[in-house]
Amino acid sequence: MWLPSRLEAQLKRDAGISHYDYFTLMQLWKAPQHTLRMSELAAASDMTLSHLSRVITRLEKQDLVRRLPDPGDGRSTLAELTTDGLALFEQAAPGHVSEVRRLIFDNLEPEEQRHFSDAMSKIVAAMDSGERRPQR
């Protein structure tokens, strides 16, 4: 079983949500007033608006998220974390973080962890900037 499958299984088992659900809840949890425009949430979650809309619909059915009209822009829709969504995220996060640590970091020596962290920082920075490393 690969890492994404194990993380998905842990979230389903412990919180009844998918990894996409968790990541969406996390982005809203981090946002001011736990609210983001759908377009901002899609960008932060690296999802298309269509995919995000399906995720939000699923979360709305569980009363974890609600859609609201954007008072500052009538063309936009906001996604807001509900009280139940906040509680579920805060209940799910420690177990999820623990599972990531167990599956990845607990298997590495301290020096390997530093190298891994350095490498991941470079990968994330390159992905954020859209840069590609030259082919060798």
Backbone as JSON, one array per atom type, in Angstrom:
{
  "sequence": "MWLPSRLEAQLKRDAGISHYDYFTLMQLWKAPQHTLRMSELAAASDMTLSHLSRVITRLEKQDLVRRLPDPGDGRSTLAELTTDGLALFEQAAPGHVSEVRRLIFDNLEPEEQRHFSDAMSKIVAAMDSGERRPQR",
  "N": [[0.85, -1.18, 0.0], [0.6, 2.18, -0.85], [1.83, 5.44, 0.25], [-0.16, 7.63, -0.1], [-2.54, 6.08, -0.1], [-2.49, 4.9, 2.42], [-2.65, 7.15, 4.08], [-5.14, 8.13, 3.31], [-6.75, 5.98, 4.14], [-6.39, 6.13, 6.92], [-7.58, 8.63, 7.51], [-10.22, 8.14, 6.67], [-10.92, 6.06, 8.42], [-10.55, 7.24, 11.0], [-11.86, 9.74, 10.93], [-13.82, 9.72, 9.01], [-13.61, 11.01, 6.57], [-12.27, 12.02, 3.34], [-8.93, 12.42, 1.96], [-8.88, 14.67, 0.3], [-11.09, 16.02, 1.37], [-10.12, 16.54, 3.96], [-7.91, 18.17, 3.37], [-9.18, 20.37, 2.24], [-10.75, 21.25, 4.41], [-8.62, 21.93, 6.08], [-7.44, 24.11, 4.7], [-9.49, 26.01, 4.92], [-9.61, 26.18, 7.71], [-7.19, 27.44, 8.23], [-7.61, 29.95, 7.14], [-8.51, 33.47, 7.44], [-11.25, 34.12, 9.56], [-12.08, 31.59, 8.93], [-12.87, 31.35, 6.27], [-13.01, 31.41, 2.72], [-12.87, 32.62, -0.67], [-14.26, 30.64, -3.25], [-12.64, 30.39, -5.53], [-10.12, 31.1, -4.51], [-9.81, 29.09, -2.63], [-9.76, 26.85, -4.27], [-7.34, 27.31, -5.63], [-5.53, 27.28, -3.45], [-5.86, 24.68, -2.64], [-5.04, 23.26, -4.78], [-6.84, 22.3, -6.71], [-9.2, 21.9, -9.38], [-11.89, 24.19, -10.04], [-14.21, 22.77, -10.55], [-13.7, 20.21, -9.42], [-13.29, 21.0, -6.76], [-15.83, 22.02, -6.21], [-17.36, 19.67, -6.13], [-16.21, 18.46, -3.88], [-16.84, 20.37, -1.91], [-19.64, 20.24, -2.02], [-20.04, 17.64, -1.0], [-19.01, 18.03, 1.59], [-20.78, 19.98, 2.51], [-23.13, 18.5, 2.7], [-22.61, 17.09, 4.96], [-22.71, 19.01, 6.82], [-20.33, 20.39, 7.35], [-19.17, 22.44, 6.0], [-20.21, 25.55, 4.56], [-21.67, 27.29, 1.8], [-21.59, 30.69, 0.87], [-22.88, 33.81, -0.37], [-20.57, 36.18, -1.69], [-20.2, 39.13, -0.06], [-18.68, 41.26, -0.93], [-18.31, 40.9, -3.62], [-20.51, 40.16, -5.87], [-20.37, 38.21, -7.81], [-18.9, 36.17, -6.87], [-18.48, 33.26, -4.76], [-18.35, 32.3, -1.39], [-16.69, 29.94, 0.71], [-17.24, 28.57, 3.82], [-16.07, 27.38, 6.9], [-17.95, 25.42, 9.06], [-19.16, 25.27, 12.49], [-19.29, 22.56, 13.18], [-17.57, 21.57, 11.22], [-15.16, 22.77, 11.94], [-14.78, 21.56, 14.44], [-14.56, 18.86, 13.65], [-12.25, 18.96, 12.01], [-10.31, 19.78, 13.91], [-10.4, 17.6, 15.57], [-9.55, 15.57, 13.86], [-7.0, 16.34, 12.93], [-4.7, 15.94, 14.79], [-4.37, 13.09, 14.82], [-3.93, 12.61, 12.12], [-1.57, 14.04, 11.6], [0.1, 12.62, 13.32], [0.07, 10.13, 12.04], [1.34, 10.74, 9.6], [3.86, 11.43, 10.58], [4.57, 8.95, 11.71], [4.63, 7.24, 9.45], [6.51, 8.44, 7.78], [8.59, 10.2, 8.97], [9.41, 8.9, 11.35], [10.84, 6.78, 10.45], [13.25, 7.7, 9.67], [16.59, 8.71, 10.31], [17.88, 11.42, 12.4], [19.65, 13.07, 10.82], [18.93, 12.28, 8.25], [16.32, 13.17, 8.27], [16.73, 15.95, 8.25], [17.93, 16.27, 5.72], [15.83, 15.36, 4.13], [13.88, 17.29, 4.73], [15.16, 19.6, 3.74], [15.31, 18.93, 1.0], [12.57, 18.68, 0.37], [11.74, 21.31, 0.83], [13.01, 22.64, -1.27], [11.73, 21.41, -3.44], [9.04, 22.18, -3.03], [9.32, 24.98, -3.2], [10.14, 25.24, -5.87], [7.89, 24.23, -7.17], [5.98, 26.09, -6.34], [6.92, 28.4, -7.56], [6.82, 27.73, -10.17], [9.04, 27.05, -11.5], [11.36, 25.01, -13.31], [13.73, 22.49, -12.87], [16.84, 22.39, -14.55], [17.39, 19.94, -17.11], [19.62, 17.21, -16.84]],
  "CA": [[0.0, 0.0, 0.0], [1.39, 3.4, -0.98], [1.59, 6.48, 1.25], [-1.49, 8.27, -0.19], [-3.58, 5.12, 0.29], [-2.45, 4.73, 3.89], [-3.16, 8.37, 4.7], [-6.58, 8.13, 3.02], [-7.37, 4.98, 5.02], [-6.37, 6.65, 8.28], [-8.6, 9.67, 7.62], [-11.55, 7.5, 6.58], [-11.13, 5.29, 9.65], [-10.6, 8.07, 12.21], [-12.72, 10.93, 10.83], [-14.88, 9.53, 8.02], [-13.43, 11.95, 5.45], [-11.19, 11.73, 2.41], [-7.78, 13.32, 2.04], [-9.32, 15.94, -0.3], [-11.94, 16.68, 2.36], [-9.24, 17.02, 5.03], [-7.09, 19.28, 2.88], [-10.09, 21.5, 2.08], [-11.03, 21.74, 5.76], [-7.4, 22.56, 6.6], [-7.28, 25.42, 4.07], [-10.48, 26.9, 5.54], [-9.2, 26.36, 9.1], [-6.07, 28.4, 8.25], [-8.03, 31.23, 6.58], [-9.18, 34.41, 8.35], [-12.66, 33.81, 9.79], [-12.32, 30.25, 8.37], [-13.66, 31.59, 5.06], [-12.26, 31.76, 1.51], [-13.57, 32.54, -1.95], [-14.09, 29.33, -3.88], [-11.48, 30.44, -6.43], [-8.92, 31.07, -3.66], [-9.74, 27.76, -2.02], [-9.33, 25.93, -5.34], [-5.91, 27.54, -5.85], [-4.8, 26.83, -2.26], [-6.01, 23.23, -2.55], [-4.55, 22.7, -6.04], [-7.95, 21.59, -7.34], [-10.0, 22.69, -10.3], [-13.14, 24.63, -9.42], [-15.17, 21.68, -10.69], [-13.4, 19.21, -8.4], [-13.55, 21.61, -5.46], [-17.27, 22.1, -6.05], [-17.83, 18.34, -5.7], [-15.75, 18.27, -2.5], [-17.64, 21.26, -1.06], [-20.99, 19.66, -1.95], [-19.97, 16.5, -0.07], [-18.82, 18.57, 2.94], [-22.03, 20.65, 2.88], [-24.11, 17.47, 3.09], [-22.24, 16.66, 6.32], [-22.75, 20.25, 7.62], [-18.96, 20.76, 7.73], [-18.85, 23.66, 5.25], [-21.36, 26.15, 3.9], [-21.4, 28.3, 0.77], [-22.24, 31.97, 1.11], [-22.55, 34.81, -1.39], [-19.51, 37.1, -1.28], [-20.79, 40.47, 0.01], [-17.81, 42.21, -1.63], [-18.3, 40.61, -5.05], [-21.7, 39.35, -6.13], [-20.08, 37.11, -8.75], [-18.11, 35.14, -6.18], [-19.07, 32.48, -3.67], [-17.44, 31.98, -0.3], [-16.82, 28.69, 1.45], [-16.99, 28.85, 5.23], [-16.03, 26.23, 7.8], [-18.98, 25.49, 10.1], [-18.72, 24.85, 13.83], [-19.05, 21.11, 13.1], [-16.38, 21.38, 10.4], [-14.02, 23.14, 12.78], [-14.6, 20.5, 15.45], [-14.06, 17.64, 13.0], [-10.86, 19.16, 11.61], [-9.46, 19.8, 15.1], [-10.37, 16.22, 16.08], [-8.83, 14.72, 12.9], [-5.64, 16.79, 12.65], [-3.61, 15.29, 15.54], [-4.17, 11.72, 14.36], [-3.37, 12.64, 10.78], [-0.17, 14.45, 11.74], [0.79, 11.49, 13.93], [0.23, 9.09, 11.02], [2.39, 11.21, 8.68], [5.14, 11.27, 11.3], [4.86, 7.52, 11.85], [4.93, 6.63, 8.16], [7.64, 9.07, 7.09], [9.72, 10.71, 9.76], [9.89, 7.94, 12.35], [11.72, 5.82, 9.78], [14.47, 8.4, 9.26], [17.51, 9.22, 11.33], [17.82, 12.89, 12.43], [20.32, 13.67, 9.66], [18.08, 12.0, 7.08], [15.17, 14.08, 8.36], [17.18, 17.28, 7.8], [18.09, 16.2, 4.26], [14.48, 15.25, 3.57], [13.26, 18.6, 4.88], [15.82, 20.5, 2.78], [14.9, 18.54, -0.35], [11.16, 19.02, 0.2], [11.65, 22.77, 0.73], [13.38, 22.99, -2.64], [10.67, 20.93, -4.33], [7.87, 23.04, -2.85], [9.65, 26.3, -3.74], [10.13, 25.14, -7.34], [6.49, 24.07, -7.6], [5.29, 27.36, -6.1], [7.37, 29.41, -8.52], [6.63, 27.24, -11.53], [10.34, 26.79, -12.11], [11.76, 23.62, -13.52], [15.17, 22.27, -12.77], [17.39, 22.01, -15.86], [17.66, 18.52, -17.33], [21.06, 16.88, -16.88]],
  "C": [[0.9, 1.24, 0.0], [0.98, 4.44, 0.06], [0.22, 7.15, 1.11], [-2.63, 7.35, 0.24], [-3.64, 4.94, 1.8], [-3.01, 5.97, 4.59], [-4.67, 8.49, 4.49], [-7.3, 7.17, 3.97], [-7.45, 5.48, 6.46], [-7.45, 7.71, 8.46], [-10.01, 9.1, 7.56], [-11.89, 6.79, 7.89], [-11.38, 6.22, 10.85], [-11.6, 9.22, 12.14], [-13.85, 10.79, 9.81], [-14.8, 10.48, 6.84], [-12.28, 11.51, 4.57], [-10.04, 12.71, 2.62], [-8.13, 14.67, 1.41], [-10.2, 16.72, 0.66], [-11.08, 17.32, 3.45], [-8.47, 18.25, 4.57], [-7.95, 20.53, 2.69], [-10.43, 22.1, 3.44], [-9.82, 22.46, 6.34], [-7.21, 23.96, 6.01], [-8.26, 26.42, 4.67], [-10.12, 27.17, 7.0], [-8.11, 27.43, 9.2], [-6.5, 29.81, 7.85], [-8.64, 32.15, 7.65], [-10.68, 34.13, 8.39], [-13.06, 32.45, 9.2], [-13.14, 30.31, 7.09], [-12.74, 31.98, 3.91], [-13.21, 31.8, 0.32], [-13.28, 31.17, -2.54], [-12.86, 29.32, -4.78], [-10.17, 30.4, -5.64], [-8.72, 29.69, -3.04], [-9.28, 26.73, -3.05], [-7.83, 26.07, -5.57], [-5.09, 27.0, -4.67], [-4.8, 25.31, -2.15], [-5.49, 22.5, -3.78], [-5.6, 21.79, -6.68], [-8.58, 22.5, -8.39], [-11.25, 23.13, -9.55], [-14.19, 23.53, -9.46], [-14.95, 20.62, -9.61], [-13.7, 19.76, -7.01], [-15.06, 21.68, -5.2], [-17.86, 20.77, -5.58], [-17.43, 18.07, -4.24], [-16.61, 19.11, -1.55], [-19.07, 20.73, -0.92], [-21.04, 18.51, -0.96], [-19.85, 17.01, 1.38], [-20.07, 19.31, 3.42], [-23.07, 19.64, 3.37], [-23.85, 16.95, 4.5], [-22.27, 17.85, 7.29], [-21.37, 20.65, 8.15], [-18.54, 22.09, 7.12], [-20.16, 24.23, 4.74], [-20.88, 27.15, 2.85], [-22.22, 29.54, 1.09], [-21.96, 32.89, -0.07], [-21.47, 35.74, -0.83], [-20.1, 38.51, -1.25], [-19.97, 41.53, -0.73], [-17.79, 42.02, -3.13], [-19.44, 39.63, -5.34], [-21.48, 38.19, -7.08], [-19.39, 35.94, -8.06], [-18.92, 34.46, -5.08], [-17.98, 32.2, -2.65], [-17.72, 30.58, 0.22], [-16.41, 28.99, 2.88], [-17.04, 27.55, 6.03], [-17.12, 26.41, 8.87], [-18.38, 25.1, 11.45], [-18.42, 23.35, 13.84], [-17.8, 20.8, 12.29], [-15.11, 21.69, 11.18], [-13.73, 22.05, 13.81], [-14.04, 19.23, 14.82], [-12.6, 17.8, 12.59], [-9.94, 19.09, 12.83], [-9.39, 18.42, 15.77], [-9.49, 15.35, 15.18], [-7.35, 15.07, 12.78], [-4.56, 16.07, 13.48], [-3.33, 13.86, 15.08], [-3.54, 11.66, 12.98], [-1.89, 13.02, 10.82], [0.66, 13.31, 12.34], [1.05, 10.38, 12.91], [1.3, 9.48, 10.0], [3.75, 11.04, 9.33], [5.54, 9.8, 11.37], [5.32, 6.91, 10.53], [6.19, 7.19, 7.5], [8.8, 9.33, 8.04], [10.25, 9.73, 10.79], [10.85, 6.92, 11.76], [13.05, 6.43, 9.35], [15.29, 8.79, 10.48], [17.45, 10.75, 11.3], [18.49, 13.56, 11.22], [19.51, 13.45, 8.38], [16.85, 12.9, 7.08], [15.54, 15.48, 7.88], [17.33, 17.31, 6.28], [16.73, 16.14, 3.57], [13.79, 16.61, 3.6], [13.84, 19.6, 3.89], [15.35, 20.2, 1.36], [13.44, 18.93, -0.59], [10.97, 20.53, 0.08], [11.99, 23.23, -0.68], [12.3, 22.58, -3.63], [9.46, 21.84, -4.25], [8.13, 24.43, -3.43], [9.61, 26.28, -5.26], [8.7, 25.0, -7.85], [5.73, 25.37, -7.43], [5.67, 28.41, -7.13], [7.15, 28.99, -9.96], [7.93, 26.95, -12.23], [10.55, 25.31, -12.32], [13.26, 23.56, -13.43], [15.69, 21.86, -14.13], [17.65, 20.51, -15.94], [19.16, 18.3, -17.39], [21.28, 15.72, -17.79]]
}
